C-alpha cells in the first residue's frame, strides 16, 4: 500500500489474498458521473482486463470511508497513447473517482499516490521507465487540472483516442534507478 494522509493506493496484485475480493467488489460498484463514460471505461471491465494482463497493475483508491476510485499502471502500455518508446514510461490509465465523491480533492491526491506507486513498481520490477505518462481528453478540464496539481505537465503531444483528442501529460521521476536526473520524452 502506498499511503499519505487520508488516502491510499492499494495495488490489487499485492493486496492480501483475503482483501483482494473485497477491493474488486468495491471497484466494480464504482459509478461514473453523467458524461464521463466517454473519458474512462467501465470499472468492472477495466479491472477484469487489468487482472488478466500481467503488464497492467490495477489499484484501488481507498480512504477511511472505503474504496473511492481505481486506476491502472500499465507497464509498456504507453504506445496506446502514442508514446514513441513505451519502455520509457509507465502509463496511468483507467483512473476514476466515484461520481458521488468527486470534487473533494481525491483525484489530485490519488494521482500523486499513483505516481509514487509507479516509482515503487518500476524499482521493484527493475524497469527502465523514468516517469509516468497519461492521456486526458482535451474536453476533460477537471481531469487536466487534477493531473496538473499532482505534478503532471502537458508534453505538447496529442493523440486521437476513441473519445477524441487526448492531451499527453507526463511526470518524470526525480532520479532514475542509477541516480541520474530523468530526461524523459525530450527531443
Residue pairs with C-beta under 8 A, 6 or more apart in sequence:
1 8
1 9
1 10
1 11
2 8
2 9
2 11
2 113
2 116
2 117
2 120
3 9
3 113
4 109
4 112
4 113
4 116
5 109
6 63
6 64
7 61
7 62
7 63
7 68
7 106
7 109
7 110
7 113
8 61
8 62
8 63
8 113
9 59
9 60
9 61
9 62
9 71
9 110
9 113
9 114
9 116
9 117
10 19
10 23
10 59
10 60
10 61
10 62
11 57
11 58
11 59
11 117
11 121
12 20
12 23
12 24
12 47
12 50
12 51
12 57
12 58
12 59
12 60
13 51
13 57
13 58
15 23
15 60
23 60
23 62
23 67
24 47
24 51
26 60
26 66
26 67
27 43
27 44
27 47
27 58
27 60
27 67
27 70
28 43
28 44
28 47
29 43
29 67
30 43
30 67
30 69
30 70
30 96
30 98
31 98
31 99
31 100
32 40
32 43
32 96
32 99
33 99
33 102
34 99
36 96
36 99
38 137
38 163
38 164
39 136
39 137
39 139
39 140
39 143
39 163
40 46
40 94
40 95
40 96
41 94
43 70
43 96
46 58
46 70
46 72
46 94
47 58
47 70
49 56
50 56
50 57
50 58
50 72
50 94
51 58
55 74
55 75
55 76
55 77
56 72
56 73
56 74
56 75
56 77
57 72
57 73
57 74
57 75
57 121
58 70
58 71
58 72
58 94
59 70
59 71
59 72
59 73
59 114
59 117
60 67
60 69
60 70
61 67
61 68
61 69
61 70
61 71
61 97
61 106
61 110
61 113
62 68
63 106
68 97
68 98
68 101
68 106
68 110
69 95
69 96
69 97
69 98
69 101
69 106
69 107
69 110
70 94
70 95
70 96
71 92
71 93
71 94
71 95
71 96
71 110
71 114
72 92
72 93
72 94
72 95
73 90
73 91
73 92
73 114
73 117
73 118
73 121
73 132
74 80
74 90
74 91
74 92
74 93
75 90
75 121
75 125
75 127
75 129
76 86
76 87
77 86
77 90
77 91
77 93
78 85
78 86
78 88
78 89
78 90
78 91
78 133
79 86
80 91
80 93
80 135
81 91
81 133
81 134
81 135
81 159
81 161
81 166
81 168
82 157
82 159
82 168
83 89
83 91
83 133
83 157
83 168
83 185
84 185
87 127
87 128
87 129
88 128
88 129
88 130
88 131
88 184
88 185
89 129
89 130
89 131
89 132
89 133
89 170
89 184
89 185
90 118
90 121
90 122
90 127
90 129
90 131
90 132
90 133
91 132
91 133
91 134
92 111
92 114
92 115
92 118
92 132
92 133
92 134
93 134
93 135
95 107
95 110
95 111
95 114
95 134
97 106
97 107
97 110
102 142
107 142
107 143
107 146
108 146
108 149
108 150
109 150
111 146
111 147
111 149
111 150
111 152
112 150
112 151
114 132
115 132
115 150
115 151
115 171
118 129
118 132
119 173
121 127
122 129
122 173
122 177
123 177
126 177
129 173
130 172
130 173
130 176
130 182
130 183
130 184
131 170
131 171
131 172
131 173
131 182
131 184
131 185
132 152
132 170
132 171
132 173
133 155
133 168
133 169
133 170
133 185
134 147
134 152
134 168
134 169
135 159
135 161
135 166
135 167
135 168
135 169
136 143
136 144
136 147
136 166
136 167
136 169
137 143
137 161
137 163
137 164
137 165
137 166
137 167
138 158
138 164
138 165
138 166
138 167
139 164
144 154
144 167
144 169
147 169
148 154
148 169
150 171
151 171
152 169
152 170
152 171
153 169
153 170
153 171
154 167
154 168
154 169
155 168
155 169
155 170
155 185
157 168
157 185
158 165
158 166
158 167
158 168
159 165
159 166
159 168
160 166
170 184
170 185
172 182
172 183
172 184
173 182
174 181
174 182
175 181
175 182
176 182
